[in-house]
Structures are given as structure tokens and as C-alpha cells.
Amino acid sequence: MRRASPTGTGTPADPGRRWTAKGIAGAAAGAAAVGFGGLYAAGLLLAGEDVPEGTKVRGVSIGGMSRDEARRTLDRELGPAAAAPVALRIGERTEQVDPGALGLSVDSAATADRAARTGSGPLTVIGRLFASGDPGLAPVVRHDEKTARGTLEGLGKKTGVEAEEGSVAFEKGRARAVAPVTGIALDVDGSLVTLRDGYPRTGTDPLPLPVRRTEPKVGQQETDRALKEFAEPAMSAPVTLAVAGRNISLTPTLLSKHLSLGDDGAGRLTPRLDAKALLTDPALSGPLRQAIPGPTEARLRLDAAGRVTVAEEGRAGRQVTEQTLGAAVLPLLGKEVKRETMKTRYTPRDHVTCGA
């Protein structure tokens, strides 16, 4: 009868072989080395220096090709696009610029080298067996930054837009809104990066370049408000001034020559009346002289005996000042009833004029 083994497994112990932890680790390492070497050899045999499958450059497939084949394909497919004028979007404008003027060119040979993942190290070679190519591989772009910067600075001057405040213009008795304009300045430094990343273009859409925008302080909303609340009512009817019992009409056509709106510094449009110019405008100065004759100077003369005598007595008069005119007219412009009694200032006769 066979006795049970001391281990309780039913299998007799082998006194000639004993496994240690060090021995087990060595055996495992040897097996891994054999497997790793096999993968490395397979990678060298199968992949070689070809471009990995699935590799595309700007939509052009070069996967599975040799480097020379990839270079020729890139020259054929991307060459026309790389040589064509580059459409650039700057603000609201589109400009066509020759790639040479931007210092741009595609290095197809270097692109093929990059796609082939140059290197014979074990990790690189084995990695080819398990990884597909890059479907969005960027081409190698040569960029002369000095040339590009000079061209971009010229484009910036050509396409730049100065910011303009919104306003209201008065002309021939009518008011019209002047739309605000956003300022646009080309960001040259940012555009250099955009050009390198976006060239060559394979589509028809222009390449948008970064710009800096300056928003006007007086925007469209404030312009619309000023037009509706002040400008249009101001031009809706004449202003009537009662001066010394006589009515003088200031027509919208007359007022529009001397009226404007300006920024108050806080982005709000406020009315401004050039009272001095209005007061000397013949359309107003003539009727005012008839309503309130100004002061006249006394005129002296020499008689036959050589004595000074008064040829014509001077007289006092009244006049309308710029301040009085502005204070009377400006508040009326936004009202429906445009009538005001003007105050005049007394002017004494202070001077005499000598005549023959």
C-alpha cells in the first residue's frame, strides 16, 4: 500500500528539484526577453521605414508609402495649394496674398520623414506594430518670419479701421443717424502663429487672422435714442422767437447749420448749439436788426467856422447776446411747442464818430 505524501497532495515529492523565487523571476525575464526580441524583429521586418497606415496630411493619405512615395504624393497633392495665393480674412475684408510674400513654403521631404517616425529604437519599432498613423499630421512649414512680419504690417495699415463714435448729423433741415464704427487693428504677432498653423489651405474659406477690436463709446443704442428723443423733434418745426413784439422764425434748415450732438464724456449724446454763428447768420441777424435796432454813435462834423458840431445824434439800443440766444433756443428744440419770448440787453450810446 502507498502511503500518503507529507504534503497531502497525493503526489510524491521530488527531492532532486526545488524552485526558488530567484529562479522563477529569471525564467520569467528570459521568456519576456524572447518575446520582446520577437516583436522587435517583426517590427523591423514588417514596418521598415514606411509611413504608418492611416497617416494623412491636410487630408492627403500617405499611409503605407515609402518616404519617397510620400514626398512625391505631397508635392503632387499639396503643391498647387501651397503655391496658390493665400486668402486672408482681416475683420470684414478678404485679402489675397502670395505665399512667398508671407515667407511660407511646405517642406514635403521633412513632412515625409516626420510621418515615417524615424528611429530604430525598440520602443519606436514595436510601437509601429500596434499604432496606426496620425490622420491629422501637420505638414512641416518653412516660415521666414521677417518677411511675413513686413507683409503683415503692410496689410494692417491697409485694412485697419479707425473707431468712430455714433452720432447724429443735421443737414438741410433733417436729422440722420451716423452709425458707430468698431475699430479693427491686425494682431501681427498672433497672425504669425495662425499662418504657420493654417498653411497650406486646402479649402476655399479664407484664413481668419486675429485682430484687436476697439468698441466706440457711443454705440448704436445711444445713437438711436438721441435721434428719436431729440434730433427728430428738433427738426420737426420752426422755432419762433418773440423779440420786441415781433415774431422771428428760425427754420429747421437754419437751425441744422448750427446744431450738433456730442459725447458728454460718459457715452451720452448731448445737443450743442453754436449760438455765436447763429446770431451772425443773415437769416437771423437781419430780422433782429429790424426788431431791435442797435445803438448808434453820434456823428460830429466841423462847420464853416471850424467849430465841432453834432451832425447826427447817437441813440441807445438793445441787443440779443449769444448766451441769451442759446438759453432760449436750445430748450425749445425737443418740445412740440417751439415758441419763446427773447430777452434783450440795453446798450447805451458810448461813442461818437467824427466825420467831415
DAMOBEL-V644933 format. One record per residue. N is the residue number from 1. D_CENTER is the distance of its C-alpha to the mean C-alpha in Angstrom with 1 decimal. Layout:
BEGIN
N:D_CENTER, N:D_CENTER
END
This chain:
BEGIN
1:101.1, 2:97.7, 3:96.5, 4:93.0, 5:90.7, 6:89.8, 7:86.1, 8:87.0, 9:85.1, 10:88.2, 11:87.3, 12:89.3, 13:87.4, 14:86.9, 15:88.3, 16:87.1, 17:83.3, 18:81.1, 19:77.2, 20:75.3, 21:71.6, 22:71.2, 23:72.7, 24:70.5, 25:67.3, 26:68.4, 27:69.2, 28:65.8, 29:64.0, 30:66.1, 31:65.1, 32:61.4, 33:61.7, 34:63.4, 35:60.7, 36:57.8, 37:59.5, 38:59.9, 39:56.3, 40:55.4, 41:57.8, 42:56.5, 43:53.0, 44:54.0, 45:56.0, 46:53.7, 47:50.2, 48:51.0, 49:47.8, 50:46.4, 51:42.9, 52:43.1, 53:43.2, 54:40.0, 55:37.7, 56:34.8, 57:32.1, 58:29.1, 59:31.6, 60:34.4, 61:37.6, 62:39.6, 63:41.6, 64:45.3, 65:44.9, 66:46.1, 67:43.7, 68:44.7, 69:44.3, 70:40.9, 71:39.8, 72:41.1, 73:39.5, 74:36.1, 75:36.6, 76:37.6, 77:35.0, 78:31.9, 79:32.9, 80:31.7, 81:28.3, 82:28.0, 83:29.0, 84:26.9, 85:23.7, 86:20.6, 87:18.1, 88:14.5, 89:11.6, 90:8.5, 91:5.9, 92:8.9, 93:11.2, 94:13.9, 95:15.7, 96:19.2, 97:20.2, 98:23.7, 99:24.1, 100:26.3, 101:23.6, 102:21.6, 103:24.8, 104:25.1, 105:28.4, 106:30.1, 107:33.3, 108:35.4, 109:38.4, 110:36.6, 111:35.0, 112:38.5, 113:39.9, 114:37.3, 115:38.1, 116:41.8, 117:41.5, 118:43.6, 119:46.3, 120:49.9, 121:50.0, 122:51.7, 123:48.8, 124:46.5, 125:49.3, 126:50.3, 127:46.7, 128:46.5, 129:49.3, 130:47.5, 131:43.8, 132:42.0, 133:39.4, 134:35.6, 135:34.2, 136:30.7, 137:31.6, 138:28.8, 139:29.9, 140:30.5, 141:27.8, 142:28.6, 143:25.6, 144:26.0, 145:23.2, 146:24.0, 147:23.8, 148:20.5, 149:18.9, 150:20.2, 151:18.9, 152:15.3, 153:15.3, 154:16.6, 155:13.9, 156:11.2, 157:13.3, 158:13.8, 159:10.4, 160:8.6, 161:8.0, 162:9.7, 163:9.3, 164:12.6, 165:14.8, 166:16.6, 167:20.2, 168:23.4, 169:25.2, 170:29.0, 171:30.7, 172:34.3, 173:35.1, 174:32.1, 175:28.9, 176:25.6, 177:22.2, 178:19.3, 179:16.2, 180:13.3, 181:10.1, 182:6.6, 183:5.6, 184:3.4, 185:5.8, 186:7.6, 187:9.3, 188:12.8, 189:14.9, 190:13.3, 191:13.4, 192:17.1, 193:17.9, 194:16.2, 195:18.2, 196:21.4, 197:21.1, 198:20.2, 199:22.6, 200:24.7, 201:23.2, 202:26.1, 203:24.4, 204:22.9, 205:19.4, 206:16.7, 207:15.5, 208:11.8, 209:10.4, 210:8.3, 211:5.1, 212:4.5, 213:3.0, 214:6.3, 215:8.3, 216:11.3, 217:14.7, 218:16.4, 219:15.1, 220:16.7, 221:19.4, 222:20.7, 223:20.5, 224:22.7, 225:25.0, 226:25.7, 227:26.4, 228:28.8, 229:30.5, 230:30.9, 231:29.9, 232:31.7, 233:34.8, 234:34.9, 235:35.2, 236:37.6, 237:40.8, 238:42.4, 239:43.1, 240:46.8, 241:48.2, 242:51.9, 243:53.1, 244:56.8, 245:57.8, 246:55.7, 247:52.6, 248:49.7, 249:46.9, 250:43.3, 251:41.6, 252:38.0, 253:37.7, 254:39.0, 255:36.9, 256:33.6, 257:34.2, 258:34.2, 259:31.9, 260:28.3, 261:25.9, 262:24.1, 263:22.1, 264:24.8, 265:22.7, 266:22.2, 267:19.8, 268:22.8, 269:23.9, 270:27.4, 271:29.8, 272:31.0, 273:34.1, 274:35.1, 275:38.8, 276:40.1, 277:38.8, 278:40.1, 279:43.5, 280:44.0, 281:42.9, 282:46.1, 283:45.5, 284:46.1, 285:48.1, 286:50.8, 287:51.6, 288:51.5, 289:54.1, 290:56.3, 291:56.0, 292:56.4, 293:58.0, 294:56.9, 295:59.5, 296:61.5, 297:63.3, 298:67.0, 299:68.2, 300:71.2, 301:73.5, 302:76.6, 303:79.9, 304:82.7, 305:84.2, 306:81.1, 307:80.3, 308:76.8, 309:76.6, 310:73.9, 311:73.0, 312:70.5, 313:69.9, 314:66.4, 315:65.0, 316:62.5, 317:59.5, 318:56.5, 319:52.8, 320:49.4, 321:47.0, 322:43.2, 323:43.0, 324:45.4, 325:43.6, 326:40.2, 327:41.7, 328:43.5, 329:40.8, 330:37.6, 331:38.9, 332:40.3, 333:37.1, 334:36.0, 335:39.6, 336:41.6, 337:44.6, 338:43.6, 339:46.9, 340:47.8, 341:50.8, 342:49.9, 343:51.6, 344:52.9, 345:53.9, 346:57.5, 347:57.7, 348:61.1, 349:62.6, 350:62.4, 351:62.9, 352:65.4, 353:65.1, 354:68.0, 355:69.0, 356:71.9
END
